[in-house]
């Protein structure tokens, strides 16, 4: 199970201060290693639950309703659930990964999402919470972590397993990266961080150093707390 999951995210920043984000979690290697080690583990409840995810984009609201698991009547939560989409990827009828999409979230939507995710664990790229006003993005590099992905995995496992997961995270993920795309061209970037690089006039790439996240004594050459990207 060593380094067998990859996570790719993309956040598109719109001119109207909203953003749309995508996340793909590739678990092909993980699943084949699980099968080889403990074939019965794939019959466990958690994997059964994951297997139920449709292979076409389905809103969290529709999926929860269909499964009889809609726990809220709060109109704000329901509005958010209708804007979060999920799907699974299958290869040869076997689970190969998941994708999540958050469609055109406004700053107000993100506030609702913060309280919503206190009870509903959704794998999110923490960078979605960076402040974007339609022209300037302020990246808080303290958000360069995997908390929401960890919590999402933990919420689907037993207490014992979730304690094991904490120690395994660095081994569990092979590659994690986030691309930030802007509708308008980038005018300036202030602040530096080892994991951030500009790809072109409209995009920035963040490649996480997993070792540095989990081994606190890793020294980064550039690690400014704030990176400010101004668009034209």
C-alpha positions in Angstrom: 0.0 0.0 0.0 3.0 2.2 -0.1 2.5 5.4 -2.1 -0.4 4.1 -4.1 -2.9 7.1 -4.2 -2.6 10.2 -6.3 -4.7 13.3 -5.9 -5.0 16.0 -8.5 -7.0 19.2 -7.9 -7.8 22.2 -10.0 -9.4 25.4 -8.9 -10.7 27.9 -11.5 -11.0 31.5 -10.3 -13.8 33.4 -12.0 -14.0 37.1 -12.5 -17.1 37.4 -10.4 -15.2 36.3 -7.2 -16.6 32.8 -7.4 -14.5 29.7 -8.1 -15.0 26.1 -9.4 -12.9 23.3 -8.1 -12.3 19.7 -9.2 -10.5 16.9 -7.4 -9.5 13.5 -8.8 -8.4 10.7 -6.5 -6.7 7.8 -8.3 -6.8 4.6 -6.2 -6.0 2.0 -8.9 -2.7 1.0 -7.4 -4.1 1.1 -3.9 -7.0 -1.2 -4.8 -4.8 -3.8 -6.6 -2.5 -3.9 -3.6 -5.4 -4.2 -1.2 -6.7 -7.1 -3.3 -3.3 -8.8 -3.2 -2.9 -8.4 0.5 -6.4 -8.9 1.9 -9.0 -9.8 -0.7 -11.8 -9.7 1.9 -11.1 -6.1 2.8 -12.8 -5.0 -0.4 -16.0 -6.5 0.8 -16.0 -4.3 3.9 -18.8 -1.8 4.4 -16.6 1.2 3.5 -15.6 -0.1 0.1 -19.2 -1.2 -0.5 -20.3 2.4 0.2 -17.7 3.8 -2.2 -18.7 1.4 -4.8 -22.2 2.8 -4.7 -21.1 6.1 -6.1 -22.5 6.6 -9.6 -20.1 6.8 -12.6 -21.7 10.0 -13.9 -21.6 13.4 -12.1 -24.3 13.3 -9.4 -25.0 16.0 -6.8 -24.4 15.2 -3.2 -28.0 16.1 -2.6 -29.4 13.7 -5.2 -27.1 10.9 -4.0 -27.9 11.4 -0.3 -31.6 11.5 -1.1 -31.5 8.3 -3.2 -29.6 6.5 -0.5 -32.0 7.7 2.1 -29.3 9.5 4.0 -30.3 13.1 3.7 -29.7 14.3 7.2 -30.5 18.0 6.9 -33.4 20.3 6.1 -31.3 23.4 6.4 -31.8 25.4 3.1 -28.2 26.6 3.1 -26.8 23.1 3.5 -29.2 21.8 0.8 -28.1 24.6 -1.6 -24.5 23.6 -1.0 -25.2 19.9 -1.5 -26.7 20.7 -4.8 -23.5 22.4 -5.9 -21.1 19.5 -4.9 -20.9 16.7 -7.5 -19.3 13.3 -7.1 -18.6 10.3 -9.3 -16.6 7.2 -9.3 -14.3 5.8 -12.0 -14.4 2.1 -12.8 -11.9 0.1 -14.8 -12.8 -3.4 -15.8 -15.7 -3.1 -13.3 -13.3 -2.3 -10.5 -13.2 0.9 -8.5 -10.3 3.0 -9.9 -11.0 6.4 -8.3 -13.3 9.2 -7.4 -13.9 12.8 -8.6 -15.4 15.7 -6.8 -16.6 19.0 -8.3 -17.8 22.1 -6.6 -19.6 24.3 -9.1 -19.3 28.1 -9.0 -18.9 28.7 -5.3 -19.2 32.2 -4.1 -17.5 33.6 -1.0 -20.8 33.2 0.9 -21.0 29.5 -0.3 -17.6 28.8 1.2 -18.8 30.2 4.6 -21.7 27.8 4.5 -19.4 25.0 3.4 -17.1 25.5 6.4 -20.0 24.8 8.8 -21.4 22.0 6.6 -18.1 20.1 6.6 -18.0 20.1 10.4 -20.5 17.2 10.3 -20.2 16.0 6.7 -16.6 15.0 5.8 -15.9 15.8 2.2 -12.4 15.5 0.7 -11.6 19.1 -0.2 -8.5 20.9 -1.3 -7.9 23.3 1.6 -6.8 25.9 -1.0 -10.5 26.5 -1.8 -10.7 28.6 1.4 -8.0 31.1 0.2 -9.4 34.6 -0.2 -10.4 35.5 -3.8 -12.2 38.7 -4.7 -12.3 38.5 -8.5 -9.0 40.2 -9.0 -6.6 39.2 -6.2 -6.0 35.8 -4.6 -4.3 35.6 -1.2 -2.9 32.1 -0.6 -2.5 31.1 3.0 0.3 28.5 2.8 -0.8 27.2 6.2 -3.6 25.6 4.1 -1.0 23.4 2.4 -2.1 20.3 4.3 -4.3 17.2 3.8 -6.6 17.7 6.7 -9.9 17.4 4.9 -8.7 14.3 2.9 -7.5 12.7 6.2 -10.8 13.5 7.9 -12.8 12.2 5.0 -10.9 8.8 5.1 -11.1 8.7 8.9 -14.8 9.2 8.9 -15.2 6.1 6.9 -13.1 3.9 9.0 -13.1 2.5 12.6 -11.3 4.4 15.4 -8.4 1.9 15.4 -8.0 2.1 11.7 -8.2 5.9 11.7 -5.3 6.0 14.2 -3.2 3.8 11.9 -4.1 6.1 9.0 -2.5 9.1 10.6 0.8 7.4 10.6 0.4 6.1 7.1 -0.6 9.2 5.3 2.9 10.0 4.1 3.2 6.5 2.7 -0.4 6.3 1.4 -0.1 9.2 -1.1 2.2 9.1 -4.1 1.6 12.5 -5.5 -0.6 15.4 -4.6 -0.9 18.6 -6.7 -3.2 21.5 -7.2 -3.4 23.7 -10.3 -4.9 27.2 -9.8 -6.3 28.7 -13.0 -7.4 32.3 -13.5 -9.9 33.6 -16.2 -7.8 36.8 -16.4 -4.0 36.8 -16.9 -1.7 37.0 -13.9 -0.2 40.4 -13.4 2.0 39.9 -10.4 2.9 37.4 -7.7 4.4 38.4 -4.4 5.8 36.0 -1.9 7.6 32.7 -2.5 7.1 29.1 -1.6 9.1 26.1 -2.6 6.0 24.2 -3.8 4.5 27.0 -5.9 5.5 27.7 -9.5 3.9 29.7 -12.3 3.1 27.5 -15.4 1.8 30.2 -17.8 0.0 33.5 -17.8 -3.1 32.0 -16.4 -2.0 29.2 -14.1 0.0 28.3 -11.0 0.9 24.8 -9.8 1.3 23.7 -6.2 3.2 20.4 -5.8 3.0 19.1 -2.2 6.1 17.7 -0.6 4.5 15.0 1.5 7.6 14.3 3.5 7.8 18.0 4.5 4.1 18.0 5.6 4.5 15.0 7.9 8.1 15.5 9.1 8.1 18.8 10.9 11.8 19.3 10.9 12.0 19.6 7.1 13.5 23.0 6.1 12.1 24.8 3.1 14.1 27.4 1.3 11.1 29.6 0.6 8.1 29.3 2.8 6.3 32.7 3.0 3.0 32.5 4.9 1.1 34.5 2.3 1.4 34.4 -1.5 -0.5 37.2 -3.3 -1.5 36.8 -6.9 -3.0 39.8 -8.7 -4.7 39.4 -12.0 -5.2 42.0 -14.7 
